[in-house]
Amino acid sequence: MEYQITISEILKPDNYNSKYIAKVAYINGQAAKGNLLVSIQKDTLNPELEIDTTILIKTQTLPIKAPLNPDQFDYKKYMRSLSVHHQLRFKNSDIIHTIKNSTTLRGLAESSRTSIISKLKTTPIEPKAQAIIQALVLGQKRDINKTLYSQYAAAGAIHILAVSGLHVGIIFIILQFIFRPLLRIRHGELFRSLLIILCLWAFAFITGLSPSVCRAVTMFSCLAFAGLLNRRSATINSLALSFIILLFYNPLWVLHVGFQLSYLAVLSILLIQPKLYNYYMPRTYIKRKAWGILTVTLAAQIGILPLSIYYFHQFPGLFFITNIIVLPFLGLILGIGIFVLLLAILNILPDPLAKSYGWIIEQMNAFIGWVAAQDSFLFRDIPFSKWNVIACYFLITALFLFWSRTTGKRLLLSMVATIIFIGSFIMEIETHRENKLVIFQKSRKTLIGIQQASEMKLFKSDTASLTTVTYPLKSYSVANYIHKITEEKLPTYFNYNATPIVVLDSLGVFPKISEKPIIVLTESPRVNLNRLIDSLNPIQIVADGSNYHSSVARWKVTCEIRGILFHHTGEDGAFVMKNTE
């Protein structure tokens, strides 16, 4: 089929493909609407496509695959939250025609950001520092290497790299200070609020008008509007108003992790921080500021903690140290960063200023690296289900109500919430204390796991690689409360649940047995499948991800003709067999 599509968003590329979201204009010459995930194989001869580029391509849409392993990240569900249900995969050489349409506002914003980044790259600032500046000021994280990104995550400072509510909030405070003299003139509050809103949207523009920044700017525009009305008690109402406006524009945003965390953090700060702050009143200015930052950090962390653990399964124990040191200077770093970029755009950035700013960023990176190195304070692989999240927020709400006003009913509610929270963990642990065999899907590898409650025996063809800390074992072991994994060399024959399991590798050698087995084909064994079926009379045949696709297709046809159940982990997902004993 022939598709005419227009690039609307640039996604983070993987090792082999550039990725985009594109709007469909025509299919086979007929007008159409919808979004597609577009994956284009990377090559050095063709640059990445820009937003608003229209391409004509003759290809077929493919479904976005559901997870092939248990407890794997559901990319299909994530793309569904972006209103994307199908994908196109092709090479640059497959494109029939490419044109650059009239630029949309989003395209103009992305083009401006790209131009600013190219100017930044001509400065004497070190590449690592440049990558942080791009993320911090422009919301572009693609140039940050994995090691540095992991260090920020381990130090509890990942929010610094994602331009969202924190950055917009800091700019909002800076703008309030800058435009304070306007309050002395007639209608000064009106001019001040309008200028703040205008500057916030200008910042959103230079960051490429990304959804996360637009959401944050909308939120703080509503807060500025509340200040315009001179209603000091309207902050929560303004927060609710921005929430409703954004969901009216796109209801699926409520499924986005950033959207959920942003609103929970701001709501927690508004409700919890004043109460925390009033517990202690430092005498000196510096102590008051430090205490204020600590209470803001604690309040935000309380609000986002359950969801953060649910999504990322880790908790940085030294987050408060990171935030106490970094947050007081973040406004200054952000403000200087915007000034440095402005001078770079005008080609008048002095080298000493650029190097000095780069040095500040390098020192921040060094501090983050030091905090991240304190590995004993990073709690990883924490199992936390959606039921744990619900129970935890119920507990937080109950304790907050009891904290606000001590009554017998609220004490009882807190006790009930505590019992429900503890019970949710007991229920989850008991639910996952299963005994089952899992043949995982992993390209070019064979992984067979036998789970017995909280322990797993892992059979693998390659005993040299570290499998237990990588995909797909890591997410599976966290979700299923597995605390111990022992690795063994893959046998050619074993029994599970009174059923023989015969494993054939590239040699194609198999034992002769009387019972009907399940046959596992690995490493594309050179075997005549019809003779194998005649010899062993199997219940089912399973082909894992270590086989050639051509071999799998041939085996599938043979099994259909012979009436044998066939399971390919590359298409049907991991093979799971539960112990019925």
C-alpha positions, 0 to 999 in steps of 0.5 A: 500500500502507498502511504503519504505521511508527515512527521509530527514527533521525533522519538529517541532512536535505538541502536539500529533505527531512527524513530518517529510518530507520523500523521497519515494524510493519504492511503493509496491516494485516498484521504485518511487520518491517524498516527503511525510509529515509523522506524527507519533503518539508520544509515550515514548517507541520509540525515534524520527527518525533520518535523513537518517532512512529508514522505511517500512510501510503498509498504505495509503496516505492521502491528506493534507487538505486545510483550513477548515475555512475562512482566516485560515493559508493554511498549504496545500499551505505551504507544496506545497512550500516544494514539498509535496502534500500527507501525511502518518499518523501512529503509531510506532507499524505500522512500519514493518522495520527500517534501518539506511542508509549510512549517507548523508551530511545532515544527518551527519550535523543533527547528529553532531548538535544533539551530540552538543546539548546533550553535551550542556545539560550536562552543568550547564546552565539553561534550558531556556538559553540552549534553546536560545543558541540552537536557536541562535548558532545551529538553533534549536528552538524546546526547546523554550517554547511558552511564551519565543518565544512570548516575543521575537516576541512581542519585535521585536527580533524574528529574533535573534532566527532564524539562517539566514542572521543576524547571518551569516552576523555577523559571516562574519564580525567577520571572516573578522576581524580575517583574516585581517592579511592575507591581508599583505601577497601575495595573502592574499585577495584570502586566506582570502576570501576562509577561510571566505567561508570555515568557513561560510559553517562549521557554516552551517554544525553545524546548520544542513545544514538547508535551511535558513542557506544554503541560507544565507551562499550562499548569503554571499559566493557570497559577499565574492567572490565579495571581492575576485574580488576586486569589491567594487560596486558588492554587489548588483550584488552579492546579485542578483547572490546568488538569481539566484543560489538559485532559480535555485537550488529550484524555490519554495524557493521564496515562503518561508517567510524566503527567502523573508524577508532575501533578502528584509532586505539585499537589504534595508540595501544596498540601504537605510542605507547609505542614512539614515546614512549620514543625521547625523554624530556623533562626538564620536565613541560610538554615531557613532556605535549606529547611525549605528545600528539604521540606519541598523535596520530602513533600514531593518525594512522599507524593511520587514515591509509590508511583516512582517505585511502581514504574522504576522499581528502585529508590535512591536513599540519598535523594535528599542530599542530592536535592539539598546541594543541587536545587539551591543552585538549579535556578542559577544554573538554569538562568545562566544557561538560558543567558549563555544560549542567548549569547551563543545564538547571537554569536557573541558568547565569550569563551571564558564565560562558556568554559566557566559555565561548562566547568559548573556543569562538570562539577555538578556531574562529578557530585552526581557521580559521587552520590551515585557511587554510594551503591549501598544507599540505592535500593534496586529491584523493589517489587511493587504492583498496582495494588500496592500503589493503591494501598500506599496512596490510601495509607498516605491519604489516611495519615495526612488526614489524621495529621491534619486533625487528630480524631478517633475516626481518623486514627481508625482509618489510618489503622485500617489503611495500614492493615490494607497496605501490609495485606496488599504485600502479603497477597502479592507474595502469595499470588506469585509463589508459583511453581512453573516452567518458562521458556523465555523469548530472547533473540539468539539465546535459549533460556529455560527457567523453572520457578519454585516459589521465590527461587528459580533454576535457569537452564541456558546454552551460554553460561558465560554471560550475565543473564540474571541482571539483564532482559528478560530475567531482571523484570521477571524476577522483580515482579515474581519476588524471586530472590535466588537464581541458580544457573545450569548448563542446558540439558538435552532431557529433563522432566517437569510436572511428570512431562518429559522435556526434550531439548534439541540443539544444533546437533539435532541429537535426541534420546529415545523415550516411551512417554510423549514429550514436549520438544524444545527446538533451539539453535536451528537443529539439523533434523527432519521434523517428520522423522522426529515426530514419528520417533517421539510422538510429542505432545507439543513442539516449542521453538525459541528465539535462537532459531532461524526464522526460515526454519521456524516457518518450515516447522510450523507448516509441518506441525499444522499438517501433522496436527501437532501443537506448535509454539514459537516464542518469537510470535506467541511469546514465552512458553509457560507451563504451570505445575498442577501438582 
